[in-house]
């Protein structure tokens, strides 16, 4: 099974991407606090015959990221994330070119690079 993990998938751009990618991938819906909206996205995907699961964590918390990814990998020992859509980000300045390189790519992005790119996956960063 091919998995796509979309951060911030409970609403907005992340939701739209999750619904679109559900036509080709099993979707891992990341959200931080809006479990009701995340559950709604999961239900919409499943109603169309797709597969989705929830993976709540805060992309600004490296320990929470690591724990969530470790938990997902333990539950899916023979599978990996083929696509990462890094939609939920951390921005401490409204002007992207003035930010340090480390802040341009969230902690989540850094934590998942090996998980995704180490196995010929694709990573998409959404900048709003």
Order of alpha helices (4+ residues) and beta strands (2+ residues): beta-alpha-beta-alpha-beta-alpha-beta-alpha-alpha-beta
